Amino acid sequence: MNPILLTNAHLIDPATGREGPGAVLVRDRTIADIHWGTPAALPEGAEVIDCAGQVLTAGLVDLRAFVGEPGAEHRETLASASAAAAAGGVTTLVCMPDTNPPIDEPAIVDFVLRRARDTASTHVLPAAAITKGLAGQVMTEFGLLTEAGAVAFTDGLKAVTNAQVMRRALTYARDFGVLLMQHVEEPTLVGDGVMNEGEMASRLGLHGIPREAETILLERDIRLVRLTGGRYHAAMISCADSIEIVRRAKEAGLPVTCGVSVNNLVLNENDIGHYRTFCKLSPPLRTEADRQAVVAALNEGVIDVIVSDHNPQDVETKRLPFAEAADGALGIETLLAAALRLVHAGDIALPRLLAALSAAPSRVLGRETGRLAAGAPADLVLIDPDAPYVLDKRQLKSRSKNSPFDEARLQGIASLTMVAGRIVHRSEEPR
């Protein structure tokens, strides 16, 4: 590929927070040079892209995306998920093991990597199951799965509730140097709950899910981390009590990180409105006080990463009464625009937001992405943070259309997305 010079950009390095005018030279799939504030010389044969003062930063890294392939290609494929990711500025996505068959054998990891290589336009990294069949009882082969290419271990939508199994998993995670990502919801406390427990659930006549379903399991896991020393990542926390648990763990020096869904950052239980099933999520949307608490924790650094929690569902599982509908919402294509709501509201600075979307998840995975530096992978996104549009679900790249932001007014688009030096998405006009 010929060199590409992205010039006249407002650069933001998510890894350091540095920002300012400049240019980036891309050559041979990597960032060859960064020019901060000074005009860049044009290499011979280079393609020049005028960024028109838009924000140029490292591509987003999404640690939690559910993809139907293999087994549920009618909901999503690796090709459609990566197309949605590219349109949203996401250059790396970690796919969950909730497939059919689940990603619990090296052969399935190999299948996903091969299919992604052949059909996906972005980086797709498989997370393998902690337990066989996602059943929570028998551990998978961490060593073999890691050798096959798994980047982390999680039971996806399910929590590992057996404390002995979780203890052993964390011990193996320590010995193999791998990461465990836990979905922190205690299923027996969730019970038949379908939304946040409280006044709103009572008004709607729906069974509630208490915050303790999250905090009790999180507290147990942190104690097991202290016992074993394994690396632990709480996939998504959603309430103020969980923030305090994670804060104490970090202050104690434990190898603990956590994430938050963009939905819990910008939506609350009131957005369910008249039983909007696109807002039926796991963990559920909480109160406005909890939403403000997680935003403050993100600013403080207690919460490390923002995830899309991309979970495509078809009409057969969503066009049902609220209590019967499946959990989950699309998120990967709207991750950037939804998160930018916090910037436009003055709740968070853009460099801090981009750090949680790019640099921090890269660090959690131990990868070289998420930074603007010479020699780093040329995974880049050009952002017009002020471009307004109304989301039309029919224009989404995903095969499913269950977006909680359907018909919402959003502001901010990925004008250009580059993966390994190759342009995989380009948008001339806002949607």
TAMOHU-V252003 format. One record per pair of residues at least 12 apart in sequence whose ideal C-beta (glycine too) atoms are under 8 Angstrom apart, sorted by sequence separation. I is the first residue (numbers start at 1). J is the second residue. If there is no record, write none. Layout:
i: {I | I}
j: {J | J}
This chain:
i: {9 | 22 | 23 | 81 | 112 | 128 | 194 | 196 | 197 | 234 | 246 | 267 | 313 | 358 | 359 | 391 | 415 | 8 | 9 | 11 | 22 | 113 | 140 | 194 | 195 | 196 | 197 | 221 | 272 | 313 | 340 | 393 | 414 | 9 | 22 | 67 | 81 | 112 | 193 | 194 | 195 | 197 | 271 | 339 | 391 | 392 | 393 | 413 | 8 | 9 | 21 | 22 | 25 | 192 | 193 | 194 | 269 | 313 | 391 | 392 | 7 | 20 | 21 | 22 | 23 | 27 | 65 | 153 | 166 | 191 | 193 | 218 | 242 | 263 | 269 | 311 | 312 | 313 | 391 | 6 | 20 | 23 | 78 | 95 | 109 | 128 | 193 | 268 | 269 | 311 | 390 | 391 | 413 | 5 | 6 | 18 | 22 | 25 | 108 | 191 | 263 | 267 | 268 | 269 | 270 | 311 | 312 | 339 | 390 | 413 | 5 | 6 | 109 | 136 | 190 | 218 | 264 | 268 | 309 | 310 | 311 | 390 | 391 | 5 | 6 | 65 | 153 | 189 | 193 | 261 | 268 | 309 | 310 | 311 | 389 | 390 | 4 | 5 | 25 | 134 | 189 | 237 | 264 | 310 | 336 | 388 | 389 | 3 | 4 | 128 | 134 | 136 | 160 | 232 | 234 | 236 | 237 | 238 | 261 | 263 | 264 | 268 | 309 | 310 | 335 | 388 | 389 | 3 | 4 | 11 | 62 | 103 | 126 | 127 | 130 | 136 | 159 | 189 | 190 | 214 | 222 | 226 | 232 | 233 | 234 | 235 | 236 | 237 | 238 | 268 | 308 | 388 | 3 | 103 | 104 | 125 | 126 | 127 | 128 | 129 | 130 | 131 | 134 | 136 | 159 | 185 | 189 | 214 | 215 | 218 | 222 | 225 | 231 | 232 | 233 | 234 | 235 | 236 | 267 | 307 | 308 | 387 | 389 | 11 | 103 | 104 | 126 | 127 | 128 | 129 | 130 | 136 | 137 | 153 | 158 | 159 | 161 | 214 | 230 | 232 | 233 | 234 | 236 | 266 | 310 | 386 | 387 | 103 | 125 | 127 | 129 | 136 | 139 | 152 | 153 | 154 | 157 | 159 | 161 | 186 | 215 | 219 | 222 | 226 | 229 | 233 | 238 | 264 | 265 | 308 | 385 | 386 | 387 | 1 | 72 | 102 | 104 | 127 | 129 | 138 | 152 | 153 | 154 | 155 | 156 | 159 | 161 | 186 | 189 | 214 | 215 | 218 | 222 | 264 | 308 | 385 | 1 | 60 | 62 | 65 | 67 | 71 | 72 | 104 | 137 | 150 | 151 | 152 | 153 | 154 | 155 | 159 | 185 | 186 | 211 | 214 | 218 | 226 | 236 | 281 | 384 | 387 | 3 | 60 | 61 | 65 | 66 | 67 | 70 | 71 | 93 | 95 | 97 | 104 | 127 | 131 | 136 | 139 | 152 | 154 | 158 | 185 | 225 | 265 | 306 | 383 | 384 | 59 | 60 | 61 | 62 | 64 | 65 | 66 | 69 | 70 | 71 | 92 | 93 | 95 | 97 | 104 | 130 | 139 | 142 | 146 | 184 | 186 | 211 | 215 | 225 | 264 | 265 | 383 | 59 | 60 | 61 | 62 | 63 | 65 | 68 | 70 | 91 | 92 | 93 | 94 | 95 | 96 | 97 | 102 | 142 | 186 | 211 | 225 | 383 | 384 | 21 | 24 | 59 | 60 | 61 | 62 | 64 | 66 | 67 | 90 | 91 | 92 | 93 | 94 | 95 | 97 | 102 | 146 | 185 | 222 | 382 | 383 | 7 | 58 | 59 | 61 | 92 | 94 | 139 | 143 | 184 | 265 | 306 | 381 | 382 | 78 | 82 | 131 | 142 | 184 | 222 | 260 | 382 | 5 | 86 | 105 | 106 | 113 | 130 | 182 | 350 | 381 | 382 | 85 | 86 | 98 | 104 | 109 | 113 | 142 | 380 | 381 | 395 | 5 | 78 | 82 | 85 | 97 | 184 | 260 | 380 | 381 | 5 | 70 | 78 | 82 | 83 | 106 | 110 | 131 | 260 | 380 | 81 | 82 | 106 | 109 | 110 | 130 | 182 | 379 | 392 | 3 | 79 | 82 | 105 | 109 | 278 | 378 | 379 | 391 | 5 | 7 | 10 | 70 | 78 | 79 | 104 | 106 | 107 | 109 | 265 | 277 | 344 | 379 | 389 | 390 | 3 | 4 | 5 | 7 | 8 | 9 | 70 | 77 | 78 | 79 | 82 | 106 | 277 | 280 | 343 | 378 | 388 | 389 | 2 | 3 | 4 | 5 | 6 | 7 | 8 | 10 | 12 | 14 | 15 | 69 | 81 | 260 | 277 | 377 | 378 | 387 | 2 | 3 | 4 | 5 | 7 | 8 | 9 | 10 | 11 | 12 | 13 | 14 | 258 | 259 | 262 | 2 | 4 | 6 | 8 | 9 | 10 | 11 | 12 | 13 | 238 | 258 | 259 | 260 | 261 | 262 | 277 | 280 | 282 | 336 | 340 | 9 | 10 | 11 | 69 | 78 | 237 | 238 | 258 | 259 | 260 | 261 | 262 | 263 | 275 | 276 | 280 | 281 | 282 | 384 | 9 | 103 | 236 | 239 | 257 | 258 | 259 | 260 | 261 | 262 | 275 | 280 | 281 | 295 | 306 | 336 | 238 | 257 | 259 | 261 | 277 | 280 | 281 | 299 | 240 | 299 | 6 | 130 | 180 | 182 | 184 | 240 | 243 | 247 | 272 | 279 | 298 | 306 | 180 | 182 | 184 | 239 | 243 | 246 | 278 | 305 | 306 | 179 | 180 | 181 | 182 | 183 | 184 | 238 | 250 | 295 | 304 | 305 | 178 | 179 | 180 | 181 | 182 | 183 | 184 | 240 | 295 | 299 | 303 | 127 | 166 | 170 | 174 | 177 | 179 | 181 | 239 | 240 | 243 | 298 | 307 | 337 | 166 | 170 | 173 | 174 | 239 | 247 | 305 | 161 | 174 | 238 | 246 | 304 | 305 | 67 | 94 | 97 | 163 | 167 | 170 | 171 | 173 | 174 | 237 | 246 | 304 | 334 | 94 | 96 | 97 | 98 | 159 | 166 | 170 | 172 | 173 | 184 | 298 | 97 | 98 | 170 | 171 | 173 | 243 | 305 | 96 | 167 | 170 | 243 | 304 | 96 | 163 | 167 | 169 | 170 | 333 | 333 | 333 | 237 | 263 | 330 | 332 | 338 | 344 | 201 | 204 | 263 | 330 | 337 | 344 | 200 | 214 | 262 | 334 | 341 | 200 | 261 | 330 | 333 | 340 | 341 | 198 | 204 | 236 | 330 | 334 | 340 | 200 | 235 | 262 | 266 | 330 | 331 | 338 | 340 | 196 | 236 | 262 | 265 | 266 | 329 | 330 | 337 | 195 | 209 | 265 | 328 | 329 | 330 | 337 | 209 | 211 | 263 | 266 | 329 | 337 | 262 | 266 | 334 | 336 | 337 | 195 | 262 | 265 | 336 | 336 | 211 | 152 | 154 | 318 | 195 | 194 | 312 | 314 | 312 | 313 | 196 | 310 | 312 | 63 | 195 | 196 | 198 | 313 | 66 | 194 | 195 | 196 | 312 | 66 | 193 | 196 | 185 | 185 | 183 | 184 | 259 | 257 | 257 | 206 | 207 | 64 | 206 | 63 | 204 | 281 | 278 | 157 | 277 | 278 | 279 | 278 | 195 | 194 | 276 | 278 | 194 | 192 | 233 | 271 | 267 | 263 | 157 | 63 | 157 | 64 | 63 | 64 | 179 | 179 | 64 | 63 | 64 | 152 | 151 | 93 | 90 | 88 | 84 | 81 | 81 | 76 | 75 | 75 | 75 | 93 | 74 | 125 | 63 | 90 | 64 | 65 | 63 | 64 | 65 | 66 | 68 | 88 | 62 | 64 | 65 | 66 | 67 | 88 | 90 | 62 | 64 | 66 | 84 | 87 | 88 | 89 | 90 | 85 | 88 | 89 | 62 | 84 | 85 | 88 | 84 | 88 | 81 | 123 | 66 | 65 | 65 | 62 | 92 | 94 | 62 | 60 | 92 | 60 | 92 | 91 | 92 | 91 | 91 | 91 | 89 | 89 | 55 | 122 | 58 | 61 | 123 | 57 | 60 | 61 | 122 | 123 | 60 | 63 | 121 | 59 | 62 | 58 | 61 | 57 | 58 | 61 | 63 | 63 | 122 | 121 | 58 | 61 | 121 | 61 | 61 | 61 | 59 | 87 | 58 | 86 | 58 | 84 | 58 | 84 | 58 | 83 | 84 | 57 | 56 | 80 | 81 | 58 | 80 | 80 | 59 | 58 | 59 | 60 | 58 | 59 | 76 | 77 | 57 | 58 | 76 | 56 | 57 | 75 | 76 | 56 | 74 | 75 | 89 | 56 | 57 | 73 | 88 | 91 | 55 | 56 | 87 | 90 | 91 | 54 | 55 | 86 | 89 | 91 | 54 | 55 | 54 | 55 | 87 | 19 | 51 | 54 | 68 | 86 | 19 | 86 | 17 | 17 | 89 | 14 | 12 | 17 | 34 | 86 | 87 | 12 | 34 | 86 | 14 | 15 | 34 | 87 | 14 | 31 | 33 | 12 | 31 | 32 | 14 | 31 | 14 | 15 | 31 | 14 | 30 | 31 | 14 | 30 | 31 | 30 | 31 | 24 | 29 | 30 | 29 | 31 | 26 | 26 | 15 | 16 | 14 | 15 | 24 | 14 | 15 | 13 | 14 | 15 | 59 | 13 | 59 | 12 | 13 | 59 | 11 | 54 | 49 | 9 | 6 | 6 | 29 | 30 | 26 | 29 | 28 | 29 | 27 | 26 | 4 | 4 | 4 | 1 | 1}
j: {21 | 34 | 35 | 93 | 124 | 140 | 206 | 208 | 209 | 246 | 258 | 279 | 325 | 370 | 371 | 403 | 427 | 21 | 22 | 24 | 35 | 126 | 153 | 207 | 208 | 209 | 210 | 234 | 285 | 326 | 353 | 406 | 427 | 23 | 36 | 81 | 95 | 126 | 207 | 208 | 209 | 211 | 285 | 353 | 405 | 406 | 407 | 427 | 23 | 24 | 36 | 37 | 40 | 207 | 208 | 209 | 284 | 328 | 406 | 407 | 23 | 36 | 37 | 38 | 39 | 43 | 81 | 169 | 182 | 207 | 209 | 234 | 258 | 279 | 285 | 327 | 328 | 329 | 407 | 23 | 37 | 40 | 95 | 112 | 126 | 145 | 210 | 285 | 286 | 328 | 407 | 408 | 430 | 23 | 24 | 36 | 40 | 43 | 126 | 209 | 281 | 285 | 286 | 287 | 288 | 329 | 330 | 357 | 408 | 431 | 24 | 25 | 128 | 155 | 209 | 237 | 283 | 287 | 328 | 329 | 330 | 409 | 410 | 25 | 26 | 85 | 173 | 209 | 213 | 281 | 288 | 329 | 330 | 331 | 409 | 410 | 25 | 26 | 46 | 155 | 210 | 258 | 285 | 331 | 357 | 409 | 410 | 25 | 26 | 150 | 156 | 158 | 182 | 254 | 256 | 258 | 259 | 260 | 283 | 285 | 286 | 290 | 331 | 332 | 357 | 410 | 411 | 26 | 27 | 34 | 85 | 126 | 149 | 150 | 153 | 159 | 182 | 212 | 213 | 237 | 245 | 249 | 255 | 256 | 257 | 258 | 259 | 260 | 261 | 291 | 331 | 411 | 27 | 127 | 128 | 149 | 150 | 151 | 152 | 153 | 154 | 155 | 158 | 160 | 183 | 209 | 213 | 238 | 239 | 242 | 246 | 249 | 255 | 256 | 257 | 258 | 259 | 260 | 291 | 331 | 332 | 411 | 413 | 36 | 128 | 129 | 151 | 152 | 153 | 154 | 155 | 161 | 162 | 178 | 183 | 184 | 186 | 239 | 255 | 257 | 258 | 259 | 261 | 291 | 335 | 411 | 412 | 129 | 151 | 153 | 155 | 162 | 165 | 178 | 179 | 180 | 183 | 185 | 187 | 212 | 241 | 245 | 248 | 252 | 255 | 259 | 264 | 290 | 291 | 334 | 411 | 412 | 413 | 28 | 99 | 129 | 131 | 154 | 156 | 165 | 179 | 180 | 181 | 182 | 183 | 186 | 188 | 213 | 216 | 241 | 242 | 245 | 249 | 291 | 335 | 412 | 29 | 88 | 90 | 93 | 95 | 99 | 100 | 132 | 165 | 178 | 179 | 180 | 181 | 182 | 183 | 187 | 213 | 214 | 239 | 242 | 246 | 254 | 264 | 309 | 412 | 415 | 32 | 89 | 90 | 94 | 95 | 96 | 99 | 100 | 122 | 124 | 126 | 133 | 156 | 160 | 165 | 168 | 181 | 183 | 187 | 214 | 254 | 294 | 335 | 412 | 413 | 89 | 90 | 91 | 92 | 94 | 95 | 96 | 99 | 100 | 101 | 122 | 123 | 125 | 127 | 134 | 160 | 169 | 172 | 176 | 214 | 216 | 241 | 245 | 255 | 294 | 295 | 413 | 90 | 91 | 92 | 93 | 94 | 96 | 99 | 101 | 122 | 123 | 124 | 125 | 126 | 127 | 128 | 133 | 173 | 217 | 242 | 256 | 414 | 415 | 53 | 56 | 91 | 92 | 93 | 94 | 96 | 98 | 99 | 122 | 123 | 124 | 125 | 126 | 127 | 129 | 134 | 178 | 217 | 254 | 414 | 415 | 40 | 91 | 92 | 94 | 125 | 127 | 172 | 176 | 217 | 298 | 339 | 414 | 415 | 112 | 116 | 165 | 176 | 218 | 256 | 294 | 416 | 40 | 121 | 140 | 141 | 148 | 165 | 217 | 385 | 416 | 417 | 121 | 122 | 134 | 140 | 145 | 149 | 178 | 416 | 417 | 431 | 42 | 115 | 119 | 122 | 134 | 221 | 297 | 417 | 418 | 43 | 108 | 116 | 120 | 121 | 144 | 148 | 169 | 298 | 418 | 120 | 121 | 145 | 148 | 149 | 169 | 221 | 418 | 431 | 43 | 119 | 122 | 145 | 149 | 318 | 418 | 419 | 431 | 46 | 48 | 51 | 111 | 119 | 120 | 145 | 147 | 148 | 150 | 306 | 318 | 385 | 420 | 430 | 431 | 45 | 46 | 47 | 49 | 50 | 51 | 112 | 119 | 120 | 121 | 124 | 148 | 319 | 322 | 385 | 420 | 430 | 431 | 45 | 46 | 47 | 48 | 49 | 50 | 51 | 53 | 55 | 57 | 58 | 112 | 124 | 303 | 320 | 420 | 421 | 430 | 46 | 47 | 48 | 49 | 51 | 52 | 53 | 54 | 55 | 56 | 57 | 58 | 302 | 303 | 306 | 47 | 49 | 51 | 53 | 54 | 55 | 56 | 57 | 58 | 283 | 303 | 304 | 305 | 306 | 307 | 322 | 325 | 327 | 381 | 385 | 55 | 56 | 57 | 115 | 124 | 283 | 284 | 304 | 305 | 306 | 307 | 308 | 309 | 321 | 322 | 326 | 327 | 328 | 430 | 56 | 150 | 283 | 286 | 304 | 305 | 306 | 307 | 308 | 309 | 322 | 327 | 328 | 342 | 353 | 383 | 286 | 305 | 307 | 309 | 325 | 328 | 329 | 347 | 289 | 348 | 56 | 180 | 230 | 232 | 234 | 290 | 293 | 297 | 322 | 329 | 348 | 356 | 231 | 233 | 235 | 290 | 294 | 297 | 329 | 356 | 357 | 231 | 232 | 233 | 234 | 235 | 236 | 290 | 302 | 347 | 356 | 357 | 231 | 232 | 233 | 234 | 235 | 236 | 237 | 293 | 348 | 352 | 356 | 181 | 220 | 224 | 228 | 231 | 233 | 235 | 293 | 294 | 297 | 352 | 361 | 391 | 221 | 225 | 228 | 229 | 294 | 302 | 360 | 217 | 230 | 294 | 302 | 360 | 361 | 124 | 151 | 154 | 220 | 224 | 227 | 228 | 230 | 231 | 294 | 303 | 361 | 391 | 152 | 154 | 155 | 156 | 217 | 224 | 228 | 230 | 231 | 242 | 356 | 156 | 157 | 229 | 230 | 232 | 302 | 364 | 156 | 227 | 230 | 303 | 364 | 157 | 224 | 228 | 230 | 232 | 396 | 397 | 398 | 303 | 329 | 396 | 398 | 405 | 411 | 269 | 272 | 331 | 398 | 405 | 412 | 269 | 283 | 331 | 403 | 410 | 270 | 331 | 400 | 403 | 410 | 411 | 269 | 275 | 307 | 401 | 405 | 411 | 272 | 307 | 334 | 338 | 402 | 403 | 410 | 412 | 269 | 309 | 335 | 338 | 339 | 402 | 403 | 410 | 269 | 283 | 339 | 402 | 403 | 404 | 411 | 284 | 286 | 338 | 341 | 404 | 412 | 338 | 342 | 410 | 412 | 413 | 272 | 339 | 342 | 413 | 414 | 290 | 233 | 235 | 402 | 280 | 280 | 398 | 400 | 399 | 400 | 284 | 398 | 400 | 152 | 284 | 285 | 287 | 402 | 156 | 284 | 285 | 286 | 402 | 157 | 284 | 287 | 282 | 283 | 282 | 283 | 361 | 360 | 364 | 322 | 323 | 181 | 323 | 181 | 322 | 404 | 402 | 282 | 402 | 403 | 404 | 404 | 322 | 322 | 404 | 406 | 323 | 323 | 364 | 404 | 404 | 404 | 311 | 233 | 327 | 235 | 235 | 236 | 364 | 365 | 259 | 259 | 261 | 365 | 365 | 310 | 308 | 308 | 310 | 310 | 312 | 312 | 312 | 313 | 314 | 332 | 314 | 365 | 305 | 332 | 307 | 308 | 307 | 308 | 309 | 310 | 312 | 332 | 307 | 309 | 310 | 311 | 312 | 333 | 335 | 308 | 310 | 312 | 330 | 333 | 334 | 335 | 336 | 332 | 335 | 336 | 310 | 332 | 333 | 336 | 333 | 337 | 332 | 379 | 328 | 331 | 332 | 332 | 362 | 365 | 335 | 335 | 367 | 336 | 369 | 369 | 379 | 379 | 380 | 381 | 381 | 383 | 350 | 417 | 354 | 357 | 419 | 354 | 357 | 358 | 419 | 420 | 358 | 361 | 419 | 358 | 361 | 358 | 361 | 358 | 359 | 362 | 364 | 365 | 424 | 424 | 362 | 365 | 425 | 367 | 369 | 370 | 369 | 397 | 369 | 397 | 370 | 396 | 371 | 397 | 372 | 397 | 398 | 372 | 372 | 397 | 398 | 376 | 398 | 399 | 379 | 379 | 380 | 381 | 380 | 381 | 398 | 399 | 380 | 381 | 399 | 380 | 381 | 399 | 400 | 381 | 399 | 400 | 414 | 382 | 383 | 399 | 414 | 417 | 382 | 383 | 414 | 417 | 418 | 382 | 383 | 414 | 417 | 419 | 383 | 384 | 384 | 385 | 417 | 350 | 382 | 385 | 399 | 417 | 351 | 419 | 351 | 352 | 425 | 351 | 350 | 355 | 372 | 424 | 425 | 351 | 373 | 425 | 354 | 355 | 374 | 427 | 355 | 372 | 374 | 354 | 373 | 374 | 357 | 374 | 358 | 359 | 375 | 359 | 375 | 376 | 360 | 376 | 377 | 377 | 378 | 372 | 377 | 378 | 378 | 380 | 378 | 380 | 370 | 371 | 370 | 371 | 380 | 371 | 372 | 371 | 372 | 373 | 417 | 372 | 418 | 372 | 373 | 419 | 372 | 415 | 416 | 382 | 380 | 382 | 420 | 421 | 418 | 421 | 421 | 422 | 421 | 421 | 418 | 421 | 423 | 421 | 422}
